[in-house]
Amino acid sequence: MAKAKKEPTPPTPPTSFDLMGMRVQKIINSTGAQTAKRAVIYKAPDESPDDWDQLLEAINEADNVTIAHQVDAGVQVFWVVPKDD
């Protein structure tokens, strides 16, 4: 007896937090930011303040990463790449 084919589940659309994370990841992964080992990020006007706070908390918890809040509401992200032993 042939098995019925299961319909593929449609992909779950990204959340607002996911979209913000992807946007910030592009900034941090840019060539200039990678060379300087720093980037300045800003919350977009249409992004949730709760998502922004959650993102900054996640970044701040990462090893070898420091964040500094700027007067203009931007956040400078600095990181150090540990040397291999």
N, C-alpha and C positions, 0 to 999 in steps of 0.2 A: 504494500500500500504506500503510495507517495505521500510524503509529508507536505503539509500546507506551508507555503513560504511565509515567513514572518515579515511583515512590513517594517522597513527600517524606521527607527524613531527619528523624527526631525530633530536637528540640533537645537539645543537650548540657546536662545539669544543671550548675548553677554549682558551682564548687569551694568548699572551705571558705574559701580566700583571697578568692574572689569575694564570698561571703556577708559576710565580715568587712568587705571594702571597701565594700559597699553599705550596711552598718549605719553605718560611720563617715562615709560620704558624707552620709547623712541628717542626722547630728549637725552636720557642718560646714556643710551647706546650710540649716540651720534659720534662721529669721528672726533669732533672738537672736544666734546665732553670726555671721551675716553682718553684723549691725549692729555688734557688738563687734569683729569681725575676729579672733576667737579662739574656741577651743572646748577643752574638756577631754574626753579620750577615755580609755576603760579597756578592757583586754582582758576579754572575757567569760570566765567560768570554763570553758566548754566549747570555747573557741577554742584553736587550736594556738599554742604559744609561737613556733614557727618562722614561722607565718603572721604573727603579731604583729610579730616582728622584721623580716620582709620588708616589711610595711606601713609601719612606722616609717621604715625605710630609704628607701622610695619617697617618703614625705611629706617627709623631710629633704632629699632631692635636688631637690625642686621649687623653682623660683625664687621669691624673696620670701616664703619660709615658714621659720619657726623653730619648733623643738620644745624643750620644757623638761620634763624628767622630774620628777615630784613625789614626795614622800616616801610618799604613799599608793598608789604604783604607777600613778597616772594620768599622762597626758602632756598637757601644755597645748600647743596648736597655735596659733601666731600667724601672721598674714599681712598683707602690705602690698599694697594695690592701687596699682600705679604710675600716676602721672598721665599723661594723654595729652599729647604734645608739641604 
